[in-house]
Amino acid sequence: MGIIFILISGAAFGLLPWFARTAYDHGTEPLGMLAVRFTFASILLLAVHSFRKKDISLPSKKLSIQLFLLGAVGYAPQATFFFFGVERIDTSLATVIFYTYPAFVVLASWVVFRHTPSVRMAVCLIVAVLGTALTAGQISTGSGLGVALMFGASTWYTGYILISSKITGQSGAFVSLTYVMVGAAVSHLLLLALLRPSLPQDTTGWLAVFAAAIISTVVAMGFFFAGVSRIGPGEAAVFSTIEPVVSIAVGVYALDENLTTTRIIGALCVLVSVAVLAQLSRADTK
């Protein structure tokens, strides 16, 4: 069941770029979509929290503030980079570039926490970088900003993972998720009030945003936490590689994106490297 939960989670996350592009095609701007997505997700999580409040212990005031800021300052900017990037380049390219974050996590752990990677990890890092270079080299003219935004999302997410690993373990996964989502919602609602980005202009646009909130946020994260609790984070990371596969498949079949041989080779280099890195990290923690 743990593996099934992780596969469901990965597939749900993998649909997010499709929902985003659909919303954009129906009048939504990235900041408008993110404000609605995180707000609706927060409302759903708080509703569940109210039904389960007898089974849930609230974190301390200090931890509550830390979790809130983790969402407002950590998760929210990463999501902003990601959605602006998806607006500018193909979802398949965007997904592969973003999915280099496990390699950045290994590098950051090496620099910050002095966790020296093994030779096999170093080889995986090199292959991942080469694969990303092949993939990013396929961008069209004028899409350099989209690539930069996706690398920004990947590196920011790296910092989010490293910091959250020190914070979220102090409270339950559901409580942490709720506070992080509320923090991200507040951050984007402030941007919505200041910048007034466009919201969905029709029913299809609103359905795409709500699908992103329900399927690619609440369901995806819920199943991920449920899966991790059953099979552990190492194996979960390996099976989570279904996420970019789904995103690439949706980009090709639903959005009519062109998947060249070079893109396929680059994507395979990144995906295989990430899967092996996750397996090696899992072995190192035993």
N, C-alpha and C positions, 0 to 999 in steps of 0.2 A: 504493500500500500504506500510505503514511503516513496518508492520510485515512481509510482503512478501519480502521487501528489506533486512531485517535482516536475514531471513531464507536463501535467496540466498547468502548473504555474509557469513553466517556460513557454508553453504555447500561448498562454494568456498574455504574458509580457511581449511575446513576439508579434502580437496583433496591434500593439500600441502605435507603431509608425503608420499603419494602415488607417487606424482611426484618426490619427492626426492629419494625414493628408486628405482624408475625406472631409474632415471638419474645415480645413483650409479651403477646399474647393467650394464650400458652401458659406463662405463669408467670414469665417473665424480667423482671428490672428492668434499667434502662439500664446501671448500673455492672457488673452481672454479665455482660451481653451484651458490653460493651466489653472486659472482662478476658479473656473467652474468645476474642473476635474477634482482638484484638491478639496474644495468646499463641499462638494457632494459626497466625496469619499469620507471626509471628516464627519459629516452628518450621519452617514451609515454606521461608521465605527462607534460614534458616540451613542447611537441608538442601541447598538448591540451591547455596548458598555452598560447602559442603563438597565438592560435585562439581566446582565450577568454581574451586577455590582456586588452582590453578596459573595461571589466567588473570586473577586478581584481585589487585591490590596493596592491602594494608591501609593505611588512613590513619594519620597520626601520632597519638601519644597525645593531644595537645591537640585535634586535629580529631575524634578518636573521641569525646572527652568532649563537644565542642560538638554533634556530631550526636546523641549520646545525649540530651543535654539538650533539643535541638530537638524530639525526640519526647516526652520526659517532661514538659517544661514548655510546649512550643509546640503540638504536635499533639494531645496527650492532652486538655488542657482544652477545646480547640475541639470535639473529638469528644464530650466530655461535655455541653457546652452543646447541641450538635446533637441528640443522642439523647434528652436530657430534653425538648427542644423538640418533637421528633417525637411524643413520648409524649402531649403536651398539645394539639396542634392538628393539623388535616388535613395530610397530607403535601404536598398541592399548595400550600397556604399557606406551610408551612415551607420548601419548596424555593425558592419565589420570593423570600422574605425572605432566606434564606441566600445566594442567588445575586446579591445586591447587593455581594458582596465585591469584584468588579473595580472598581466605582465607588469603594469605600473605598480600594482600592489606589492609584488615581489621586489621590485626595485626600491620602492619607498621603504619597505620593511628592512631592506639591506642598509639603506642610508640612515633611517631614523632609529630602528631598533637593533641594528647590527646583526641581523639575521642573514648571514652569508649564504647565497644560493649555491647549490651544488653544480657540478659541471653539466649535468643533464638539464637542470633548470636554466643555466646560462645558454645552452643550445636552444632550448625552447623559446627563450626570450629573443634570441637572434632570429629564429625562424618567424616568430610572430611579427617582429619589426619588418622583416623582408616582405612578409605577406601583406602587411598594412601598406607598405610602400608600393607594392604592385597594385593593390586595390585603389589607393588614393591617386595613383598615377592615371586612373581611368576617368577622372573628373572632366567635365566639359569646361569650356572657357567661362570664366566669371564665377566659378563655384569654389574658388579657393577659400572664401569666407565660410562656406558651409563645412569644409574639411576642418578649418581652424576651430569652428564652434564644436564640432564633434570631438576633436581632441581636447578641447576645453571641458566638455562634459565628462570625458573619460578620466582626465586628470583630477577634476574636482570630485568625481565619484570615488576616486582612489583615496583622497583625503577623508571623505565622508565615511568610507569603510573602516579606515584605520582608527578614526576617532570613535565611531559608533561601537567598534569592538571593545572599547574600554568603558562604554557607558551603558549600552542596552542590556548587557548581562546582569546589571544590578536590578532590573525589573523584568517582568514577564514580557514575552514577545508581543502579545496583543496590546499591552499597556504602552510599550515603547512605540509600536506602530501608530497607535492613536495619537500620542503626543507629537510624533514626527509629522503626521498628516495635518494636524491642527496648525503646527508651526508653519508648514509649507503653505497651507491655505491662507493664513493671516498675511504672510509675506506677499503672496500674489494678489490678495484682495487690496492691499495697500497700493501695489503697482497698478491694479485695475482702476482705483480711484484717482491716482495721479496721472496716468497716461491714457486712460480711457480707450483701450484697444477694442476692436470689433468683436462682438459676440456672434454666435451662430445666427444666420439669417433665415433659416427655414427648418422644417422638422428633421430633415436628414442630418443637418449640421448638429442640432441638439442631440439627436440619437447617437451620433458618433462620439460626442463629448461624454455623454452619460455612459456609453459603452466603455470608453477609456477609464472612467471613474470606477465602474462596477467590475468589468472583466479584467482590465489591465492594471488595476490598482488594488481594490479590496480582495477580489477572488485570487489574483496572482500572488499577492503577498501572503494572504491567508493560507493558501495551499503550500507556499514555499516554507513558511514557518512550521506547518504541520508535517511537511516532508522532512525538514531538517531534524525535527525532534525524533524522527523514526530511523533515519539512516545516517545522520551526521552531516556536517557542512562540507567535508571533503567529497564524498560521493555525490552530494547534492549539487556541488559545483560542476561535476562531470556531466550529470544528466541535464543540467541547466543549459548546456550547449545547444539544446533543441531550440532555444529562444532565437538566436540569429538565423538558424535554419528556417524557422517559420517566417521570420521577417523577410528573408530573401525570397522564399517561395511566394509569399503574398505580393511582394514587390513585382515579381515576374508575371504571375498569373492574374492578379487583380488590378495592378497599376500599369501593366504593359511596359515594365522596365526591361532594358536590354542586358542580358547576362552573358558577357563575353568570356572566352576561354581564360583570359588573363584575370578577370574578376573571379572566376571559379577557382583558379589556382591560388590566388591571394587569399580568398575566403577559407579555403581548405587549410592553408598554412596557419592562419590565425586560429581556426577552430580546433585543429589537431593539437597545436601548441598549448592552447588554453586548457584542453581536456587533460593533456599529459601533466601540465603544471599543477592542475587541481589534484591529480592522482599523486604526484610527488609530494605536494604539500600535505596531503592526507597521511602519506607514509611517514613524513617527518614528525607528525604530531602524535604518532602512536608510541 
